[in-house]
Amino acid sequence: MSYELIGKLIAKYDTVQRTQTFKTREFVVEKSEDIGGRVVTNYVKFQCVQDKTSMIDRYAIGETVKVHFNIKGTRWEKNGQVNYITNLDAWRMETLNLGQGASVPEHVNTNLSAPADIDDLPF
């Protein structure tokens, strides 16, 4: 299941090579909401893995972004102690221009044009 969150990018961390074949990178998004006249601010830390670690490079601190992510949970056991870890795995990001609508994600081809003689609008 996929989720999304809109907020301000406030931190980007370096890529960490966890094993010879696995790398991660973390970043933080600030999300503020007005709840009953009181502004509540949350700081949400995401991680990117493998080839997604470089997607953060094209975004600047302070920029408003939409993050698409999955929730992943793992069970970890060491010396008889069990621990559960939850990760928010980001797999896509977009820049948002508040007040002007969302910008077009980089993977969308904007050089498309429709033939001028088509008029099949339902109204």
C-alpha positions in Angstrom: 0.0 0.0 0.0 1.3 3.4 -0.9 1.0 6.7 1.0 1.9 10.3 0.4 2.7 13.3 2.5 3.2 17.0 1.7 5.6 19.2 3.7 8.8 21.2 3.7 12.1 19.4 3.2 14.2 20.3 6.2 17.1 17.8 6.2 19.0 15.6 3.8 21.6 13.1 5.1 24.5 11.3 3.4 24.1 7.9 1.7 25.1 5.1 4.0 26.5 1.9 2.5 24.9 -0.7 4.9 26.5 -3.8 3.3 28.4 -4.4 0.1 25.2 -4.5 -1.9 22.8 -2.4 0.1 22.7 1.4 0.7 20.2 3.8 2.3 19.7 7.6 2.6 17.5 9.5 5.0 15.7 12.9 4.8 13.2 14.8 7.0 10.0 16.6 6.0 8.2 19.0 8.3 4.4 18.7 8.2 2.3 21.4 10.0 -1.4 21.2 10.5 -4.0 23.5 12.1 -5.9 21.3 14.5 -8.7 23.2 16.3 -7.0 26.5 16.0 -3.6 25.2 17.2 -0.7 24.5 14.8 0.8 21.1 15.3 4.1 20.4 13.6 5.5 16.9 13.0 8.9 15.9 11.7 8.8 12.8 9.5 12.0 10.9 8.7 12.0 8.9 5.5 14.5 6.6 4.0 15.4 5.8 0.4 17.1 2.6 -0.6 19.4 1.5 -3.5 18.9 3.4 -6.7 16.4 5.8 -5.0 19.1 7.4 -2.8 20.0 10.0 -5.4 16.4 11.3 -6.0 16.8 13.7 -3.0 19.7 15.5 -4.7 17.4 17.5 -7.0 15.5 19.1 -4.1 16.6 22.0 -1.9 16.2 22.4 1.8 13.1 24.6 2.4 11.3 23.4 -0.7 7.7 22.1 -0.4 7.6 18.5 -1.6 5.1 15.6 -2.0 6.7 12.3 -0.9 5.2 9.0 -2.0 6.2 6.2 0.3 5.5 2.7 1.6 5.5 1.6 5.3 7.8 -1.3 5.9 8.2 -3.2 9.2 10.8 -5.7 10.3 11.4 -7.9 13.3 14.9 -7.9 14.6 16.3 -10.2 17.3 19.7 -10.2 19.0 20.8 -11.9 22.2 17.2 -13.0 23.0 15.9 -9.4 22.7 13.2 -8.8 20.1 12.8 -5.4 18.5 10.4 -4.1 15.8 11.5 -1.4 13.4 9.2 0.6 11.1 10.6 2.4 8.1 9.0 4.9 5.7 10.5 4.0 2.4 10.2 6.9 -0.1 10.1 5.9 -3.7 9.1 9.1 -5.4 9.2 12.9 -4.8 7.6 15.9 -6.5 8.1 19.6 -6.0 4.9 21.5 -5.1 4.3 25.2 -5.9 1.7 26.1 -3.3 -0.9 28.4 -4.6 -0.1 27.5 -8.2 -0.8 23.8 -8.0 1.6 20.9 -8.3 4.4 21.0 -10.7 4.8 18.2 -13.3 6.9 15.3 -12.1 10.2 14.9 -14.0 9.2 11.6 -15.5 6.1 13.1 -17.3 6.5 14.0 -21.0 5.2 17.6 -21.4 6.0 17.7 -25.1 2.7 16.1 -26.1 0.1 17.8 -28.2 -3.4 16.7 -29.3 -4.7 17.1 -32.8 -6.5 20.4 -33.2 -9.5 19.0 -34.9 -10.7 16.7 -32.1 -13.7 17.9 -30.3 -15.1 15.0 -28.2 -15.8 16.9 -25.0 -18.8 15.5 -23.1 -20.4 18.9 -22.5 
